[in-house]
Amino acid sequence: MKLFERLWSKTIKQRSCLVWTGCLEHGYACFNVPKNGSEGKLRQVRAARWIYKKIIGPIPDGFVILHSCDNRACVALQHLEVGTQLQNVKDCIQKGRFAYANRMPHYKLTDDQVREIKRLRIEHGISQSRLGELFGVSQTLISLILLGKRRRHAD
């Protein structure tokens, strides 16, 4: 089976998207293509990037594929465009898809808690160990927060 036939056989139409039903890596469609034109060796590629390169043309170094539909598994050509990672992040924030710290379960502390840690340390001289106990995190994380190296990630 030719590559494009194999590719399209792994998609289903959902609204205006062509959604990938094969392998996903971090939510992105991926599949195997011959490595450097060889018959036996394969390498995994992101389907959207591969389709864009084959049909539209090259993707400049350092650029990413943006999905206008916000569906990482979509490979519909009309939903794909080249852009920078900064454009991708701005689009994410503008559309309300950015995972702010206060909504992320792997963050242990909210922005308000981080401010309170800094205030307690400055105004009352509470030790890093005690702050860690009070907020349920390690002394190391408190130290990193106070040094401005970490904001609120879990250890």
Order of alpha helices (4+ residues) and beta strands (2+ residues): alpha-beta-beta-beta-beta-beta-alpha-beta-beta-alpha-alpha-alpha-alpha
